[in-house]
Amino acid sequence: MLGAKRDASVMHYKYRITKYNPQNRDKNGHYLVNEWTSFSHIGQAFDSITLSEEEYYRFEDAYISSAVSFLQEAGIDALRITQLENSQAYQEARLDIRRDKTYTLTEAETLFRLVLREKIWCKFEWQDKAYVHFGWDYYMYLGVPCNCLESIRHAGQKGLFVEPFDSPYLEE
C-alpha cells in the first residue's frame, strides 16, 4: 500500500537521488560523463555547455522539492541536524543553524539550499525514521520508512534519477 507505515525504527527504503543518469556509469559505478558537480561551477563549461544560473537553480529546486516530497509522503514533518560543519560560521537570517536542533520542513528547505550551495554541510535525520544526507559532487541520499512511489515519480518529472542505495554517511 502506498505510503504504508512499517516498522518505524528502521528505514526500509534508502535511495540515492541525483541528476546523473545511471546508464552513464561503468560496471564499478563510476560516472563517465563530464558534468557540473557544484554551485561554484556556474559559468563554467562542461562538454562545451556552460552551466547557467537558471540551469543550476532548476536542479537545486528539483533536489529540494524531491526531498520534501519523500519526507511528506513518509509522514515526516521535521528533521534534526545530527552533524554540522560550518567552518565559516555562516548564519542565515531568521534561522539558528546548530547541531541537535529540530527544524520544520520549511526551515529544512533553506538548510538544504545552503548545503547545496556549499555554505554549510550537515546530516539531517529524524529519530530512526528518516534521513537526508548530501554528499560530494551533488549527490543526495535519503532514507524513509515506506516506499514513496509518488515521490519517485515527482523526482523523475524534475529530471532526477532515484536508485536504491545506502547512504555512505550512515553511522555504524
N, C-alpha and C positions, 0 to 999 in steps of 0.2 A: 504494500500500500504506500502510495506517495506520501512522503513526509512522516511516515510512521515512526514512533519513538521506539528505540530498542534500549538495551542496557546502557543507561546514560553515563556510567562510569568508564566506558570505553568508546573511543572514536572508531567506529566501524568503517567509515568511509574517509579515505585520505587521498588527496589529489595534488597534482602539480598543474597549475594553471598558468599558461604563458601565451605569448604572441608567436611562439615558434612552432611551426608545423612539424609534427613528429616524423613525417615522411622524409624530412631533410636531416635525419640523424643516421649515423653509421651503426654498425652492429653493436658497438660499445656504448651507444647513446650520445656520442659527441655530435654537436650541431655543426653542420658543414657549410652553412650559408653565412656570408659576411653581413651581419645586421647590426643595427644600433642596439646598445645594451644599457644606456644610461641617459638620464636627463641632461648630463653635460655634453652629450653628443648632438644636441640641437645645433643645426648649422653645418654639421659635417656630412660628407658624402660616403655612402656605402653602396658599392657596386653602381656607381655613378648616379645614385639617387640621394639628394640632400634631405636630411631629416628636418622638416619644418616644425615650428612650434605647434601648429594646428594638428599635424600628424602625431606628434608626441602626446599632446593633450587628449587626443582621441583615444589613444591606448591607455593613458593614465586613467581616464574616466571609465574605460572598459574594465580595467582591473578592479577599480574601487567599486563600481556598481555590481560586478560579479561577486566580489567578496561579500558585500552586503546582502545580495540576493541569496547566496548559500546560507548565510547566518540566519536570515529571516525565515527562510524555508525550514531550517532546522529548529526554529523556535528559540534562537539565541538573540538576546536583546542588549547584551553588554559584553565588553571584553576588558581584561586587565593586562597591563604591561607587566610581564614577568622578567624580562631582561631589557636593559636600556643602555645604549651607547649614545652619548650626547657630548662629545669632546669639545664642541664649540659653545656649550651651554646655551644652545638655541632655545628660544621660548616663543610661543605663539600667543598672540593677544587672546584673552578670554579662555585660555586653556593651560592648565597647570600640568606640565609634562613631567611625570615622575614614575618610578618603578612602584609596583604594587598598588597603583591607583586604578579604580574601575572607571570605565568610560562608556557612555551610551554609544550606539552605532553611529549616530550623527557625529559625535566627537571623534569616534574611531575613523570615520571617513577623512577628517582633517589630518589625523595622525598617519593614516595610510599614505596620503599625499606627501607628507613630509618625509616619510621613509623612501618613497619612490623618487623623490627629488634630492635624496641623499643629504638631508639636513640632520636627520637622526636615524638610528637603527634601533628597532626593538622587536621583541616577540610578544604577540598577543595571544592570550588564552582565556578560556572561561571554564573554571573548575576542571573537571576531566572530560568535558563535553565537546569542546571545540578549540581550535587554534587557527591563527593566521600568521604565517611566517613569510618574510620576504628575504630572498637570497640575492647573491651577486648576479649580475647580468640579467636583471629584470625577470627573476623567477618568483612565483608566488606559490606557497604551499598552504593547503587548507585541510583541516580535519573536522568532520561533523558526525553526529550520531545516526544520521539517516541518509538514504540515497536521495539526493536533491535533483531529480530529473528536470524540473522546470529551470533550475539554476544552471544546469549543464547546457540546456538549450539556449538560455539567455547569454551565457558566455560565448557560445558558438556564434550567435547572431551578432555579437560585438566583435567578432574576429579573433577570439581566443580559442585555445585548444586545452581541453581538460583530459588529463590522463591519470589513471590510478597510480599513486606514488606516495611513499612515506617521506615526510619532511626530514631532510638531513639535520635539521635544527631541533629535533625531538631529543629530549634528555632521556638517558637510560634510567 
